[in-house]
Amino acid sequence: MKALSSVLRKYIPFTRGVMQESLTYRFRFIFWLLFEVFYLIIAYFLWQGVFTAHAATQGIAISDVSIGGFSFGMMVLYVFFERIVAGLTNLSAATFIDDDIRDGNIAMRLIKPLDYRGQLFFQSFGFAVVNCVIFALPLTIGLVVFGSASGLPFSLDLGSAVMAFLAIVFAGIINFLISFGFGMIIFLTLNSFGMWQLKEAVERVLSGGLIPISLFPLWLRVTSSFLPFAQMRYVPVTFLLGTYNGDLAGGLTALAIQVFWVALLYLLTTLAWRRATRRIVVQGG
């Protein structure tokens, strides 16, 4: 416990600093929140249109339509849960790495008697905490209230809730490690914008951010289900939807795959970090 307390005393200031900075520049968060709200509204009416079209084609009620195993109510929950999980697991190290290199702060970071990856983790954690308080928590409360009034099919039991919590924790770590690994590429170039856009596009698709992975073609569904991107969003969302209710073995298997990716990504990013520090190019400073 003393060792943990010592570590927290060293790194918590990085979390606190990011939280204070985020709250200082409030307009950035306001515009981000507006984007998320508009995205949810658009996604809701888009899927409503898809399910309504299927219902009209088959001559049945929209409540009887099933697409890829999803009813309309489940799809609404999926859309909301996906954004909630995305906010809770948004531990993006690459942004901080990019800023450090461009501003010349990377040199000062490396001479400190602190682990750079640890600094970035606690910085990213601070951003995730702000996301949780400002976005994820209010959205969750609103979803529960709206869902209870409209009859959305909540079906999460206690066991799945515990596993969902663990899945979200592992998802955040995987998200951080993937972002940290991507940040190592920034050491090789001073222009990361194109790579950033490519990463976001690939991640959004393969994590189930656009559509559930269960709607992918079979070959892509099987491949994507095991890749680390699915572990970041899709897997935690399936727990929240009650997919593993009463299926302890299936839930533990899903968590084991996440743990595997945490261990593998930690090893890969450690090796990448050792190589990247040999060729640091600094702007500014």
N, C-alpha and C positions, 0 to 999 in steps of 0.2 A: 504493500500500500504506500510506503514511503517513496519507493521508486516511482510509482504512478503519480503520486502527488508532485514529485520533483519534475517529472516530464510535463505535467499539466501547467505548472508554474512557468515553465520555459516557453511553452507553445501557445497557451491560451491567449496571451496578448495579441497574437496574430489573428485569432478569431475575433477578438474584441475590436481590433483595428478595422477589419473589413466590415463588421456590423455597423460601426460608427460612420465609416465612409459611405456605406450604402444608404444609411438614413440621412446623411448630409445631402447627398445628391438625390433628393426624393423624386424629381421629375423623371429620372431614368426609370425608376420603379413604377411610377404612375403610367408611363407609356407602355412599359412591359406588361403591366396588369391589363391595360386596355386591349393590347394585342391578344392576350390570353382569353379575355372575355369574348372578343370578336371571334376568335378561333373556335371556342366552344359553341357559340351561337351558330356559326357557319356549319360546323361539323354536325350539330344536332339536326338542322334542317336538311342537310345533305343526306344523312342516313334516313331521315323521315321520308324524303323523296324516293330513295331507293326502295325502302320497304313498302311505301304506298304503291309504287309502280309494280312491284312483285305481287302485292295483294290484288291490284286491278287485273293483272294478267291472269292470275290463278282464280279470280272470282271469290276470294276469301277475305276475311277481316284482317287488318294489319296486325292484330294481336296474335293471329294464327300463322303468320309468316315466319319461317326460319331460314336464315342464310348462314351457311357454314356452322350450324349449331347454335347460332345467336338469334334470340328473339329481339324485337325492337327494344324492349326494356333492357335486356342484357347489353345490347349495343350502346345504348345511352350510358349505362353504367361503365362500360369499357372506355368510352371516350372521356368521361370525367375522371375515372380512376387512372387512366394513362397520364393525364395532365397532372394529377395529384402526385403520382409516383415520380414523374419527371421533375417536379419542383422539389420533392424531398431528396432526390438522389443527384441533384445538379451540383456535383463537386468537380468543377472544371478547373484543372490546374494549368491548362495550356494558355489561357488568357493571362494569367499572372506571369508565366514564363515569357510570353511574348513581350509583355510590358517591361519586365526586368531586363531583357536583352536590348530592347529599343532605348530604354532610359539609361542604360549603363549601370543599373543597380545590381546586376548579376555578380559583378566582381565583389561588391561589399557583402552580398549574401553568402558567397562561397568562403570568405575568410572568417565568418562567424563560427563559433564552436557549436553549431546547431546543424542538424541534418536538413538539407535543402528540401528533400521530399516531405519531411515532417512539417516544415514551415508552410509549404504549399497545401498540404492536407488540411491543416488547421485554418488557413486562409479560406480554402474552398468550403470548409465546414461552416465558417461564419456566414458565407453567402447563402448556403443551404438553410441555415437557421432563419435568416431573414426571409427567404422564400417560404419557409414553413409557416412563420408567424403571419406574414402579410398575405400570402396566397393560398398555400395548401390547406392550412387549418380553417380559414373562413370558407373555402370551397367545400371542404369535407362537411362542415356544419350545414352549409346551404344544401348540399346534396342529400344529407340525411333528412332534413326538413322537407325538401321538395320530393324526395323519393317516398317518404312516408305518406305524404298527401296524395301523390299520384300513383302509388302502388307499384313502384319499381321493385324488381325481384331480388331484394337483398337476401342472401342465404349463407352468411359467413358464420361458422360455428367457432367455438373457443379455440380448438386445436388449429384450425386454419388461420385464425387471427394471430396466434403466436408465431406460426410459421411465416405468415405474411410479414410480420414485423422483422423477423430474421432475414427474409428475402429482400426487404427494402434496405436493410443495413448492408447486406452483401452487395446489393445492386449499386449502392452509393460508392462502396469501395472499388467495385469493378469500373464504374464510371470514372472515378478519380484516376485509377491506374491506366485506363485507356487514354484518358486525356493527358496524363503525364507522359505516356509513351509517345503520343502525338507531339507533345511539346519538345521531345528530343529531336524531332525532325526540324523544328524551328532553329536549332543550333546550326543546321546545315544551310540555311537560307535566311535572308533578311526580309523576304516577302512571303508571308504565310497565308495571305488572304485566300488564294486559290485552293490551297490544301485544306484550309479551314472549311470552305464551302463544300468541298468533296467529302470531308469527314462527316459534316453535319447531314448531308444528303444520304450517304450510306447508312449512317447511324439511325436516322429517322425512319428509313424504310425497313431495315433488318431488325430493328428493335420493336417493331409493331406500332410505331408512332403514327403512321398514316392509316393503316388498316391492320386488323388482327392477323397474326402470322398463320392462324388456322385457315385463313382464306387464300393463302398462297397456293400455287401449284405444288403438287406433292413433293417433287424434287427440291424445290426451294424451301418448302415448309420443313422438311426433314433437316436440310442443311442449316437453315436459320435457327432452328430450335436449339441447336447445340452451340452455335456461335456465341461469343460473349455479349454481343449487342442485344440478343433476346433476353439475356440474364439481367439487363439493366432496367427494362420496363415490362416486357411481356410476361415474364415469369412472376414478378410480384403482383401484377394485375390479375393473373389467373388465380392466385391465392385469394385475392380480395373478392373475386367473383364467386368464390366457393367451389372452384373446380376440384379441390382436394378435400372437401368435406367428407369425413369418414374414410379417407384414403391416406392413412399415415405413411405407408410404404412409398406411395407415389410422391407425396409431399417431401419426404426425407430424401428421395432420389433427386428431386428438383433442386433441393438445397445443396446436396452433395456436388452436383454439377457446378453450382455457383462457387462453392468452396474450391473446387478444382481450378476454376478460372482465376479466382483470387490468388491462389498459390502460383499458378503459371505466369500470370501477368506481373506479379511481384518479382519473380525471378527474371523475366524478360526485361522489365523496366530497370531493374538493378544493373543488368549487363549493358543496356542501352545508355544509362546514365554515366557509367564508367567510360564508355567510348565517347560520349558527347562532350564531356568536360575536357577532353583533349583538344577540342577544336572550337573554342568559344570565340565568337565574333561579336563585339560590343559596339552599339551606336550610342551616342550621347555620353553622359557621365562627366 
